[in-house]
């Protein structure tokens, strides 16, 4: 487990994915390589995407791995590896999850409770 720039806990799945949550969503970061035209160097970027459920995050990761495979055997290996990483970290992932609010009113009420208890 690692922390993001703001010190929040983040689950690292291999070298390609990072996962965290807030009270509204799951945030998946995928490592991508880009090209800096100014410096003419290859640079690493982290693309963020947002999902309401952990199952949608898992599906996105599995689909991404499947798309990158060049053969059925490689696809199977990639999916197995990422599934194993998710399974090994699922307790940590769920422990760091913040319950999502079903509505704006509930989120507002949660904020008010936090202000009163602080």
One Martini backbone bead per residue (centre of mass of N, CA, C, O) as a GRO file, in nm:
protein
  118
    1UNK     BB    1   0.100   0.034   0.019
    2UNK     BB    2   0.021   0.370  -0.056
    3UNK     BB    3   0.060   0.721  -0.129
    4UNK     BB    4  -0.045   1.009  -0.214
    5UNK     BB    5   0.008   1.348  -0.235
    6UNK     BB    6  -0.214   1.375   0.022
    7UNK     BB    7  -0.185   1.093   0.203
    8UNK     BB    8  -0.352   0.879   0.078
    9UNK     BB    9  -0.461   0.577   0.045
   10UNK     BB   10  -0.307   0.328  -0.179
   11UNK     BB   11  -0.348   0.087  -0.420
   12UNK     BB   12  -0.116  -0.141  -0.560
   13UNK     BB   13  -0.118  -0.284  -0.901
   14UNK     BB   14   0.154  -0.307  -0.969
   15UNK     BB   15   0.271  -0.079  -1.230
   16UNK     BB   16  -0.032   0.021  -1.351
   17UNK     BB   17  -0.205   0.035  -1.074
   18UNK     BB   18  -0.431   0.253  -0.889
   19UNK     BB   19  -0.623   0.262  -0.573
   20UNK     BB   20  -0.911   0.453  -0.462
   21UNK     BB   21  -1.121   0.634  -0.223
   22UNK     BB   22  -1.423   0.787  -0.161
   23UNK     BB   23  -1.747   0.864  -0.077
   24UNK     BB   24  -1.835   0.841  -0.407
   25UNK     BB   25  -1.573   0.670  -0.518
   26UNK     BB   26  -1.369   0.518  -0.749
   27UNK     BB   27  -1.008   0.539  -0.813
   28UNK     BB   28  -0.840   0.499  -1.118
   29UNK     BB   29  -0.499   0.436  -1.201
   30UNK     BB   30  -0.318   0.461  -1.513
   31UNK     BB   31  -0.038   0.378  -1.668
   32UNK     BB   32   0.131   0.602  -1.896
   33UNK     BB   33   0.286   0.675  -2.196
   34UNK     BB   34   0.464   0.958  -2.309
   35UNK     BB   35   0.542   1.262  -2.504
   36UNK     BB   36   0.782   1.514  -2.484
   37UNK     BB   37   0.833   1.765  -2.704
   38UNK     BB   38   1.033   1.951  -2.559
   39UNK     BB   39   1.240   1.705  -2.445
   40UNK     BB   40   1.218   1.424  -2.599
   41UNK     BB   41   1.058   1.245  -2.383
   42UNK     BB   42   0.964   0.990  -2.192
   43UNK     BB   43   0.658   0.979  -2.005
   44UNK     BB   44   0.479   0.956  -1.705
   45UNK     BB   45   0.134   0.875  -1.665
   46UNK     BB   46  -0.182   0.932  -1.484
   47UNK     BB   47  -0.490   0.793  -1.536
   48UNK     BB   48  -0.815   0.892  -1.451
   49UNK     BB   49  -1.090   0.703  -1.308
   50UNK     BB   50  -1.451   0.661  -1.243
   51UNK     BB   51  -1.635   0.461  -0.989
   52UNK     BB   52  -1.906   0.327  -0.802
   53UNK     BB   53  -1.768   0.033  -0.816
   54UNK     BB   54  -1.555  -0.232  -0.771
   55UNK     BB   55  -1.653  -0.407  -1.010
   56UNK     BB   56  -1.592  -0.190  -1.229
   57UNK     BB   57  -1.293  -0.180  -1.181
   58UNK     BB   58  -1.227  -0.475  -1.237
   59UNK     BB   59  -1.337  -0.475  -1.526
   60UNK     BB   60  -1.145  -0.261  -1.639
   61UNK     BB   61  -0.882  -0.411  -1.583
   62UNK     BB   62  -0.944  -0.667  -1.743
   63UNK     BB   63  -0.996  -0.526  -2.016
   64UNK     BB   64  -0.720  -0.389  -2.042
   65UNK     BB   65  -0.554  -0.649  -2.042
   66UNK     BB   66  -0.693  -0.784  -2.287
   67UNK     BB   67  -0.625  -0.558  -2.501
   68UNK     BB   68  -0.297  -0.602  -2.473
   69UNK     BB   69  -0.312  -0.864  -2.593
   70UNK     BB   70  -0.173  -1.096  -2.855
   71UNK     BB   71  -0.302  -1.348  -2.705
   72UNK     BB   72  -0.471  -1.586  -2.538
   73UNK     BB   73  -0.246  -1.658  -2.343
   74UNK     BB   74  -0.180  -1.370  -2.253
   75UNK     BB   75  -0.460  -1.299  -2.155
   76UNK     BB   76  -0.475  -1.513  -1.935
   77UNK     BB   77  -0.226  -1.414  -1.775
   78UNK     BB   78  -0.319  -1.124  -1.720
   79UNK     BB   79  -0.587  -1.190  -1.576
   80UNK     BB   80  -0.466  -1.364  -1.354
   81UNK     BB   81  -0.275  -1.151  -1.231
   82UNK     BB   82  -0.491  -0.931  -1.167
   83UNK     BB   83  -0.678  -1.111  -1.000
   84UNK     BB   84  -0.471  -1.178  -0.782
   85UNK     BB   85  -0.415  -0.888  -0.692
   86UNK     BB   86  -0.705  -0.827  -0.607
   87UNK     BB   87  -0.741  -1.061  -0.406
   88UNK     BB   88  -0.495  -0.982  -0.218
   89UNK     BB   89  -0.632  -0.668  -0.181
   90UNK     BB   90  -0.938  -0.661  -0.097
   91UNK     BB   91  -0.925  -0.601   0.208
   92UNK     BB   92  -0.777  -0.334   0.175
   93UNK     BB   93  -0.971  -0.198  -0.015
   94UNK     BB   94  -1.226  -0.216   0.174
   95UNK     BB   95  -1.093  -0.072   0.424
   96UNK     BB   96  -1.049   0.210   0.251
   97UNK     BB   97  -1.332   0.247   0.214
   98UNK     BB   98  -1.589   0.473   0.148
   99UNK     BB   99  -1.893   0.533   0.193
  100UNK     BB  100  -2.147   0.591  -0.016
  101UNK     BB  101  -2.358   0.827  -0.122
  102UNK     BB  102  -2.681   0.828  -0.259
  103UNK     BB  103  -2.693   1.142  -0.197
  104UNK     BB  104  -2.665   1.473  -0.150
  105UNK     BB  105  -2.805   1.482   0.128
  106UNK     BB  106  -2.626   1.269   0.263
  107UNK     BB  107  -2.359   1.416   0.220
  108UNK     BB  108  -2.438   1.667   0.379
  109UNK     BB  109  -2.493   1.520   0.647
  110UNK     BB  110  -2.206   1.410   0.681
  111UNK     BB  111  -2.066   1.686   0.694
  112UNK     BB  112  -2.217   1.785   0.948
  113UNK     BB  113  -2.119   1.562   1.138
  114UNK     BB  114  -1.816   1.622   1.109
  115UNK     BB  115  -1.830   1.915   1.216
  116UNK     BB  116  -1.943   1.846   1.500
  117UNK     BB  117  -1.710   1.631   1.580
  118UNK     BB  118  -1.455   1.843   1.545
   0.00000   0.00000   0.00000
